[in-house]
Amino acid sequence: MRRILRTPFGSALLGGAVVAAFGWIAISAGWIQSQAGSTTTLGAPLTTPVSSKAGDGTNVVNRIYRRDGQGVAFIEAEHPAEEPSLFSPFGQPEGGGGTATGSGFLIDSDGHIVTNSHVVEGANRIEVKLGSSDTTYTATIVGTDPTTDVALLEVDAPADELHPLALGDSSKVQVGDPVVAIGNPFGLDRTVTSGIVSALQRQIQAPNGFSISHVIQTDAAINPGNSGGPLIDASGSVIGINSQIQTGGSNGNVGIGFAVPINTARDVVRQLQEHGEVKHAYLGISGATVTADLARAVNLPVKEGVLVQEVVKDGPADDAGMKAGTTTATINGANIVLGGDIITEIDGKKISGMDEVVNAVDAASPGDKLKVTVMRGGSTKDLTVTLGDRPASVQGSQSGSEGSPGR
């Protein structure tokens, strides 16, 4: 037992774990649409940081920092001043522009750097420093994907300055695993923090209003400026891209950070390298998970599934004949639109909640067909939906609370 407790695994077990809770979730265009009123910006440690010793007697965090730190990038993105407004006195610009700082990490010896889309969005000049070097390189944008908040940059730097990080497998991450974050919080370059994986399968809002699924929650300290930096496991492999924090209404960290899983980023990067853009499947609905309590409260004919609340006009679901709700009811303070189809199966697989609809759409490509079984008026009906290309941003109303409609 003493030997076990001296290992990183044993230390992680002592750190504790957070169990994810699930409720009603609104979905937009085949993906969850996050609440307009929620605050998910760029966590801070609530548990004991990773401090276990490696087999050679060195500190694990120190070992990871020394090995991976040189592959982490300090990014400065310059934004131009806004154009003068016709309503602005004397034609002065309404915004003076400025420089945003963020993080990133090298993924190959060709100078490709992964970061967050929101770090470089709208920038007219991007400068990068690699590791502990003070040399500045001008980066070019290979492509961005606001739907997953992933961007790919490229720098022309000498080979001895390029130290790519190993990419892990985020599907194998478990709650309680020790993690390390390296980045540039508040412009404080080459900062390392540590913690654990607090929860899995979270969802956060992307810059374009859609949601990112399978997100990793961590208590490793993440602050503005950490955006785009790596979340690293105990073996030194990147398992996620640090992207957001939950602030809880305060200006500081409250120990809840979120990282886009590296498996999601890996596919996005491949598409950006091959095509310069990323295509995502689009269903075009807004709905809520059917729970036993909801079924009893409004006398639904099923105890699980997804209640279709809105259908985007002329979208894939609309073209397939899916019906939206027509009557609004307030259940436990949340507005629920009733009277629409209830999704019970997709391609023959039972659907118990919105997460499963998200996963089905996420696993598909534009043009793919899904057989969607719905409950309508007490009887079942099979619909064939041909998925479309997801729009550049969420259109129409934003969802205001869990279970409320969105488009």
C-alpha positions in Angstrom: 0.0 0.0 0.0 2.9 2.4 0.8 4.4 1.7 -2.6 1.0 2.4 -4.3 0.6 5.7 -2.5 4.0 6.9 -3.7 2.9 6.5 -7.4 1.1 9.3 -9.4 -1.9 6.9 -9.6 -2.0 6.6 -5.8 -1.7 10.4 -5.4 -4.5 10.9 -7.8 -6.8 8.6 -5.9 -6.2 10.7 -2.8 -7.1 13.9 -4.7 -10.7 12.8 -5.0 -13.1 12.8 -7.9 -16.2 14.7 -9.0 -19.3 12.9 -10.3 -21.0 14.5 -13.3 -24.7 15.4 -12.9 -27.1 15.3 -15.8 -30.3 17.3 -16.4 -32.4 18.7 -19.2 -30.3 20.1 -21.9 -31.3 22.2 -24.9 -29.9 21.3 -28.3 -29.4 23.4 -31.4 -28.8 22.1 -34.9 -27.9 18.7 -33.6 -25.7 20.1 -30.9 -26.5 21.4 -27.5 -26.9 25.1 -27.4 -25.5 26.6 -24.2 -27.5 28.9 -22.0 -27.3 32.5 -23.0 -27.3 33.6 -19.3 -24.5 31.2 -18.2 -21.0 32.4 -17.7 -18.3 30.0 -19.1 -15.2 32.0 -19.7 -11.6 31.0 -19.1 -10.1 26.6 -13.0 -8.3 27.0 -9.9 -7.3 24.2 -7.6 -9.7 22.9 -5.0 -7.8 19.7 -4.3 -4.2 18.8 -3.6 -1.9 19.4 -6.7 0.0 16.5 -8.2 3.1 16.2 -6.1 4.0 12.5 -6.3 7.5 11.3 -7.1 8.5 9.6 -10.3 10.5 6.3 -10.1 13.7 8.2 -10.5 12.9 10.4 -7.5 12.1 13.6 -9.4 8.8 15.5 -9.0 6.3 14.5 -11.7 5.2 18.0 -12.4 8.8 19.2 -12.8 9.6 16.3 -15.1 6.6 17.0 -17.3 7.4 20.8 -17.3 11.1 20.2 -18.3 10.1 17.7 -21.1 7.0 19.5 -22.5 7.6 23.1 -21.6 9.7 23.8 -24.7 6.8 22.8 -26.9 4.4 25.3 -25.4 3.9 28.6 -27.3 3.2 32.1 -26.0 0.8 33.8 -28.4 0.2 37.5 -28.9 -2.6 38.3 -31.3 -2.9 41.9 -32.4 -6.4 43.2 -33.2 -7.0 46.2 -35.4 -9.0 49.2 -34.2 -12.7 49.1 -35.2 -13.9 51.2 -38.1 -15.4 54.6 -37.2 -19.1 54.5 -36.7 -21.4 57.0 -38.5 -22.9 57.7 -35.1 -19.5 58.2 -33.4 -18.6 61.9 -32.6 -16.0 63.3 -35.0 -15.8 59.9 -36.7 -13.5 58.5 -34.0 -13.1 54.8 -33.8 -15.3 53.1 -31.2 -12.5 50.6 -30.3 -8.8 51.1 -30.2 -7.9 47.5 -30.9 -5.3 45.8 -28.7 -3.3 42.7 -28.1 -4.7 39.5 -26.7 -2.4 36.9 -25.2 -2.9 33.1 -25.2 -1.2 29.8 -25.4 -0.6 27.0 -27.8 1.5 23.9 -28.4 3.6 22.4 -31.2 2.2 19.2 -32.7 4.9 18.4 -35.3 8.4 19.4 -36.5 6.9 21.4 -39.4 6.0 24.3 -37.1 2.3 23.6 -36.7 0.8 25.0 -33.4 -2.7 24.2 -32.0 -4.5 26.8 -30.0 -8.1 28.1 -29.4 -10.0 29.7 -32.2 -11.0 32.6 -29.9 -7.4 33.4 -29.2 -6.6 34.4 -32.8 -10.1 35.2 -34.2 -10.0 38.6 -35.9 -6.3 39.2 -35.4 -4.4 40.9 -38.1 -1.0 39.9 -36.8 0.0 36.9 -34.6 3.4 36.6 -32.9 4.7 33.5 -31.2 7.5 32.6 -28.7 8.4 29.0 -28.3 9.3 27.5 -24.9 11.8 29.5 -23.0 13.1 31.3 -26.1 12.8 35.1 -26.4 12.8 34.9 -30.2 9.5 36.1 -31.7 8.1 34.4 -34.9 5.2 35.7 -37.0 2.6 33.0 -37.3 0.1 32.4 -40.1 -3.3 30.9 -39.6 -3.8 27.6 -41.4 -7.4 27.5 -40.4 -9.9 27.9 -37.6 -13.0 26.1 -36.4 -15.2 28.2 -34.1 -17.5 25.2 -33.6 -14.8 23.3 -31.6 -12.8 26.5 -30.7 -9.7 25.0 -32.3 -7.2 26.9 -34.5 -4.1 25.7 -36.4 -1.2 28.1 -36.8 2.2 27.7 -38.5 5.5 29.3 -37.8 8.8 29.2 -39.8 11.3 28.4 -37.0 14.6 26.6 -36.9 14.4 22.8 -36.3 16.2 23.2 -32.9 13.4 25.5 -31.7 10.6 23.0 -32.6 9.8 20.5 -29.8 6.4 19.0 -30.6 4.3 17.5 -27.8 3.0 13.9 -27.9 -0.8 13.6 -28.3 -2.6 11.2 -26.0 -6.0 9.5 -26.2 -8.7 11.5 -24.4 -11.1 8.6 -24.6 -9.0 6.8 -22.0 -9.0 9.6 -19.5 -10.7 8.8 -16.1 -12.0 11.0 -13.3 -9.3 11.5 -10.7 -6.4 11.2 -13.2 -3.6 13.7 -12.4 -3.1 16.5 -14.9 -0.7 19.4 -15.6 -1.5 22.7 -17.5 1.3 24.8 -19.0 0.5 28.2 -20.4 0.7 32.0 -20.1 -2.0 33.1 -17.6 -2.4 36.9 -17.6 0.7 37.1 -19.8 2.8 35.3 -17.2 4.7 33.1 -19.6 5.8 29.6 -18.9 3.5 29.0 -16.0 2.7 25.4 -14.8 -0.2 24.3 -12.7 -1.5 20.9 -11.7 -4.6 19.1 -10.4 -6.9 16.3 -11.4 -9.6 15.4 -13.9 -12.7 16.5 -12.1 -15.3 15.2 -14.5 -15.9 14.0 -18.0 -18.5 14.4 -20.8 -19.1 18.1 -20.0 -20.5 20.5 -22.6 -19.4 24.1 -23.1 -20.4 26.9 -25.5 -18.3 27.4 -28.5 -17.5 31.0 -29.8 -20.2 30.6 -32.5 -22.9 29.6 -30.1 -23.0 25.8 -30.7 -21.7 23.5 -28.0 -18.6 21.3 -27.7 -19.2 17.8 -26.3 -17.0 15.3 -24.4 -15.2 18.2 -22.7 -12.8 17.4 -19.8 -13.3 19.2 -16.5 -10.3 19.9 -14.4 -9.4 21.8 -11.2 -5.9 22.6 -12.5 -5.6 26.4 -12.3 -6.6 27.9 -15.7 -6.8 31.7 -16.2 -7.2 34.1 -19.1 -4.0 33.6 -21.2 -4.1 29.8 -20.6 -6.5 29.5 -23.6 -5.1 27.2 -26.2 -2.5 25.6 -23.9 -2.1 21.9 -23.3 -3.7 19.8 -20.6 -1.2 17.0 -20.0 -1.5 13.6 -18.4 1.0 12.0 -16.0 2.8 10.4 -18.9 3.4 13.8 -20.5 0.9 13.4 -23.4 -1.6 16.1 -24.3 -5.2 15.1 -23.6 -6.9 18.4 -24.0 -6.8 22.1 -25.0 -7.5 24.4 -22.1 -10.3 26.6 -23.2 -12.7 28.0 -20.5 -13.4 28.3 -16.8 -16.7 28.6 -14.9 -16.4 31.7 -12.8 -19.4 31.4 -10.6 -20.0 35.1 -10.8 -16.6 36.0 -9.3 -13.6 37.5 -11.1 -11.3 34.8 -9.9 -10.9 31.1 -10.3 -13.2 28.7 -8.6 -11.6 25.4 -9.5 -13.7 24.5 -12.6 -11.8 24.5 -15.9 -12.7 23.0 -19.2 -10.5 21.5 -21.9 -11.5 20.5 -25.4 -10.5 16.8 -25.8 -7.5 16.1 -27.9 -9.4 13.4 -29.9 -11.8 16.2 -31.1 -8.9 18.5 -31.9 -7.0 15.8 -33.8 -9.8 15.3 -36.3 -10.3 19.1 -36.6 -6.5 19.6 -37.3 -6.6 16.9 -40.0 -9.4 18.7 -41.8 -7.8 22.1 -41.4 -4.5 20.8 -42.9 -6.3 19.0 -45.8 -9.1 21.5 -46.6 -8.5 24.7 -44.6 -11.9 24.3 -43.1 -14.0 21.9 -41.0 -17.4 20.5 -41.9 -19.8 19.5 -39.1 -23.1 17.6 -39.4 -26.3 19.6 -38.8 -29.7 18.2 -37.6 -31.6 21.4 -36.9 -33.7 20.9 -33.8 -34.0 22.2 -30.3 -35.1 19.8 -27.6 -35.0 18.5 -24.0 -34.2 15.2 -22.4 -37.3 13.3 -21.2 -37.0 12.3 -17.6 -39.3 10.2 -15.5 -40.3 13.3 -13.5 -41.1 15.3 -16.7 -43.0 12.3 -18.2 -45.2 12.1 -15.1 -45.6 15.9 -14.8 -47.0 16.3 -18.4 -48.3 12.8 -19.0 -45.9 11.8 -21.8 -46.4 8.4 -23.5 -42.7 7.5 -22.8 -40.4 7.7 -19.8 -37.2 8.5 -21.8 -36.2 10.1 -25.1 -35.8 13.6 -26.4 -38.7 16.0 -26.6 -38.5 18.0 -29.9 -39.3 21.6 -29.0 -38.3 23.5 -32.1 -37.4 22.5 -35.6 -35.3 24.9 -37.7 -37.3 25.9 -40.8 -36.0 24.3 -44.0 -33.4 22.5 -42.0 -32.7 18.7 -42.3 -35.1 17.7 -39.6 -37.8 19.9 -41.1 -37.2 18.5 -44.5 -37.7 15.0 -43.1 -41.0 15.9 -41.5 -40.1 16.2 -37.9 -42.7 18.1 -35.8 -41.9 20.7 -33.2 -44.0 21.5 -30.0 -46.9 23.9 -30.0 -47.7 24.5 -26.4 -45.4 26.0 -23.7 -45.5 24.9 -20.1 -43.4 25.9 -17.1 -42.0 22.9 -15.2 -39.9 23.6 -12.1 -39.2 27.1 -13.4 -38.1 25.9 -16.9 -40.1 26.5 -20.0 -40.9 23.3 -21.9 -42.5 23.3 -25.4 -44.9 20.4 -25.6 -46.8 18.7 -28.4 -43.8 17.9 -30.6 -42.3 14.6 -31.6 -40.3 12.6 -29.1 -37.2 11.0 -30.4 -36.9 7.4 -29.1 -34.4 5.8 -31.5 -31.6 6.7 -34.0 -30.6 4.0 -36.4 -32.2 1.4 -34.2 -30.4 2.5 -31.0 -32.6 3.6 -28.1 -32.2 7.2 -27.2 -32.5 8.1 -23.5 -31.3 11.7 -23.5 -30.0 14.6 -25.5 -26.3 13.5 -25.1 -27.0 10.4 -27.3 -28.6 12.6 -30.0 -25.5 14.8 -29.8 -23.2 11.8 -30.1 -25.1 10.4 -33.1 -24.9 13.7 -35.0 -21.2 14.2 -33.9 -20.2 10.8 -35.3 -21.8 11.5 -38.7 -20.9 13.8 -41.6 -22.9 16.2 -43.7 -24.9 14.2 -46.3 -25.2 11.1 -44.0 -28.6 9.7 -43.5 -30.0 8.9 -40.0 -33.1 6.8 -39.4 -34.9 8.7 -36.6 -37.8 7.0 -34.8 -40.2 9.3 -33.1 -43.3 9.0 -31.0 -46.1 11.1 -32.4 -49.7 11.1 -31.1 -49.3 7.8 -29.3 -47.8 5.9 -32.3 -44.2 5.5 -33.6 -43.0 6.9 -37.0 -39.7 6.4 -38.8 -38.1 9.5 -40.4 -35.1 9.5 -42.7 -33.0 12.7 -42.0 -30.2 13.7 -44.4 -27.8 15.7 -42.3 -26.7 19.1 -43.6 -23.7 21.4 -43.1 -23.8 23.2 -39.8 -24.2 27.0 -40.1 -21.4 29.3 -39.2 -23.2 30.3 -36.0 -26.4 29.7 -34.1 -29.2 31.6 -35.7 -32.3 32.9 -34.0 -33.2 32.9 -30.3 -30.7 31.7 -27.7 -31.8 29.2 -25.0 -32.4 30.8 -21.6 -32.5 27.9 -19.3 -32.1 24.2 -19.2 -34.8 22.5 -21.3 -35.8 25.8 -23.1 -35.9 26.0 -26.8 -33.1 27.2 -29.0 -32.3 27.4 -32.7 
